[in-house]
Amino acid sequence: MTYVQRAADRFRGGDPAAGIETWHAFSFSGFYDPDNVRFGPLAACNEERLAGGAGFAEHPHRDVEIVTWVVEGELTHEDSTGRIVTVRPGDLQRLSAGSGVRHTERNAGSVPLRFVQMWLTPSDFGGEPSYEVVRGIADGTPYALGRAEAVLHVRRLRPGGQAALPDAPWLYVHVVRGAVRLGEDVLRDGDAARILDASGVTVEAIGSRAEVLAWEMHAEPRFG
């Protein structure tokens, strides 16, 4: 079963007056839809745009896996361990909040920043926070998120190029840029597809280069 969510159907949040524009794929912050809380362990997929100098003030997280994919510009991450890191396009950032961590995210430059941030609920709670940046992750290289029993796949396609996506009980496909054909549907920038019991799924770039993020997920989170 496939459900397509168009970019225009996302809930708009953020604070445009402060230079922060956000589009949420799932219930988030002040927006709640009981039929759209999560998909497998994936609880958030936010399209974020920050103007130069804009950012999120220090705030806490716990028991969540946060994966960030920078599309344009540079993201400055700073957390309560004293770590300060700049994340650029093609880099993958992962913050495992564990029993608790505080961080800030901002656009320290003058060039507009665009990134996709995804939150997954781990299968087991607690533990020490941890952090990683994979620089220039290669196309087709899977990134395993063991605590959430999930794997992220990056697919960069030339015009007309095709790629297979993994079989999985829950498969979430997000189009970062370009347009792709997925089954009978055409997905464009910001569109996403949620596929249950995915098998033999492929994507094909239409008209120009395309970039796709695909979450292969194998378990729902356990609460209590």
Rosetta blueprint (number, residue, H / E / L):
1 M L
2 T E
3 Y E
4 V E
5 Q E
6 R L
7 A H
8 A H
9 D H
10 R L
11 F E
12 R E
13 G E
14 G E
15 D E
16 P H
17 A H
18 A H
19 G L
20 I E
21 E E
22 T E
23 W E
24 H E
25 A L
26 F L
27 S L
28 F E
29 S L
30 G L
31 F E
32 Y L
33 D L
34 P L
35 D L
36 N L
37 V L
38 R L
39 F E
40 G L
41 P L
42 L E
43 A E
44 A E
45 C E
46 N E
47 E E
48 E E
49 R E
50 L E
51 A L
52 G L
53 G L
54 A L
55 G E
56 F E
57 A E
58 E E
59 H E
60 P E
61 H E
62 R L
63 D L
64 V L
65 E E
66 I E
67 V E
68 T E
69 W E
70 V E
71 V E
72 E E
73 G L
74 E L
75 L E
76 T E
77 H E
78 E E
79 D E
80 S L
81 T L
82 G L
83 R L
84 I E
85 V E
86 T E
87 V E
88 R L
89 P L
90 G L
91 D L
92 L E
93 Q E
94 R E
95 L E
96 S E
97 A L
98 G L
99 S L
100 G L
101 V E
102 R E
103 H E
104 T E
105 E E
106 R E
107 N L
108 A L
109 G L
110 S L
111 V L
112 P L
113 L E
114 R E
115 F E
116 V E
117 Q E
118 M E
119 W E
120 L E
121 T L
122 P L
123 S L
124 D L
125 F L
126 G L
127 G L
128 E L
129 P L
130 S E
131 Y E
132 E E
133 V E
134 V E
135 R L
136 G L
137 I L
138 A L
139 D L
140 G L
141 T L
142 P L
143 Y E
144 A E
145 L E
146 G H
147 R H
148 A H
149 E L
150 A E
151 V E
152 L E
153 H E
154 V E
155 R E
156 R E
157 L E
158 R L
159 P L
160 G L
161 G L
162 Q E
163 A E
164 A E
165 L L
166 P L
167 D L
168 A E
169 P E
170 W E
171 L E
172 Y E
173 V E
174 H E
175 V E
176 V E
177 R E
178 G L
179 A E
180 V E
181 R E
182 L E
183 G L
184 E L
185 D E
186 V E
187 L E
188 R E
189 D L
190 G L
191 D L
192 A E
193 A E
194 R E
195 I E
196 L E
197 D E
198 A E
199 S L
200 G L
201 V L
202 T E
203 V E
204 E E
205 A E
206 I L
207 G L
208 S L
209 R L
210 A E
211 E E
212 V E
213 L E
214 A E
215 W E
216 E E
217 M E
218 H L
219 A L
220 E L
221 P L
222 R L
223 F L
224 G L
